[in-house]
């Protein structure tokens, strides 16, 4: 969702992912069921989705997908501002960005005003080694990048240049 919304009813994400972009303006409470994902998308440096209330997971946990597009390197602004954020269960955090670098400086993912729930955060980002942490001083969920494993076109088994069809793209493979 990436635009102004006039409805005020609740938004329930029961399966898959619902992604909110920086142009999203809505007052509805967002609830993400166990196994589903809340997506936050920053399509330019400094652009952030803004949500009033989001509850991620109810007991077993859900996903938080954070995407930074239209920018390269380690982002300095979060992909989302969520006033009231509740995390329950294990929250699998997946980050997508271009040209991230290993750095001791954390990448802000989501900034909040109020945080509640008993959720724990875990990094499941493909090719990005590191950990997700909650900075209670800045009220920000952050990613610390400790290693990068690049996605490489290996040319095997099919020697076909495509995306999403063959298995020629591999993490950390030797290029052809």
N, C-alpha and C positions, 0 to 999 in steps of 0.2 A: 504494500500500500504506500503510495507516494503522492499524496495530495491532501487537500482540505476535505474533511468529512463532516457532514452535518448531523449524522446520527449520534445518539448518546447511549445506545444500548450496549450491553456487554459483548465483547468479542471473544469467542471461544475457539482455540486452536486444538482440535481433538486428534488430528493426524497430520503428518507432513510438517511443513514449515510455513509460517506467515512472516513475511519480511516487511519491515517498516523503513522507509527512506526518509531523508531529511526534510522533504516537503510535506510529510504527513503531519496533519494537525487534527487531532480528534480528542474527545474527552472520554471515550469509552474505556472501561477497565478491560485489560487483556488478560485472559487466563489460558495458560498453556498446559495441556494435560500431560501426564507421564508418557514419555516416549515421543512426544511431538517437540517442535523447535520454535523458539522465538528468534526471528532474524532481525538484525539491526544493520542498516546499510548507510555508509558514508560515501557519497559519490564524488566528493571533492574535499580537499583539505579544509578542515574546519566545519564541514557540514555534518550535522548530527540529527538523528531522529529524536522526536520528543514525545514521550508517553507519560500520561498522568499516573497510571497504576498498571503494574504487570506482576502476575503471579506465575512463576515458572516451576512446574511440577507440583504434585500433591503429596506424594510419599516416596515413590521409587526414583523419581527424578526425570528430568527432561533435558532438552538441549538449548544452548545459546549459540547462535551462529552470528559472527560479526564479520562484515565485509567492508574493506576499504578499497574503493575503485577511484580512478581519476587522480591518483596520487602515487608517488613512489617513495620508497624508504619507510622508516618507522614513523607512523602517524603520531602527532602530538596532541590531537583532540579526539575525544571519544566518539564512537559511532552512534551513541545514544545517550540521552539524558532521560532518566526515568525517575519521576518524583517519588513514588512509593513502589519499591521493588521487594518482592517476596520470593525467596529461593527455598525449595523443599526437595530433599533427596539429593542424589548425585547429579550435578549439573555438568554435562559434557560441553565444554566450550571449544568451538571450532572457529579459527580465524583464517580469513583469506585476504591476502594483501600482496602487492608487487614489490619485489626487491627489499624485503625486510633484511635487517642486519643484526648480527649478534651484538647485544648491548646490555649493560647493567641498568640502563635507564628503562624503566617499565613503559610499555605502550598502554595508554588508557583505552579501555574497551567500552565500558559503560559507567557513567557517573550517575549517582543517585542522591536523594535527599534523606530518605528513610529506607533502611534495610531491615527486613525481618525474615523469619523462617529458620530452619535448621539445615539448610543446604550446604553441600560441600562442592567446591569447584575443581574440575579436572580438565587438563589440556588434551584434546584429541585432534589437534590440527595436523593435517597431513604435511610432512616435510618440515615442520617447525618444532624443534625441540625446545622445551622450556617449561615454565609453570605459570599457572594463573593464581593470582592472589587478590585478596580484598584489602585495599589500603583504607583503613578506617579514618585516617586523618583527612585525606582528600576526598573520601567517600567515593572511591573509584575502584571498579574491578579492573585489574591490570594483567598484562601478559609480559613476562620477562623471557626474552629469547636467549637461549643458551647455545643453540646450534641450528644450522639450516642444512637440510638435505635437498638438493635441487632435483626438480623433475627434468628428466633427460629423455630425448628421443633415442631409443636404442636400435631401432630398425629390425628388431626381431620380435615375433617370429615372421611377420608378414611383409616387412620392408615397405609398409604402406604409411604415407604421411596423412594422418587424419586425427581427429579429436573425438574421443568418446566411443569409437567403434572398435578399433584394434587395441591390443595390449602392448603396443610399441613404446608407450610412455611409461617410464619406470622411475621410482625414487632412487637417486644415487647411482644410477646405472652408468656404465662406460659408454660414452657417445660413439656412434659409428663413424 
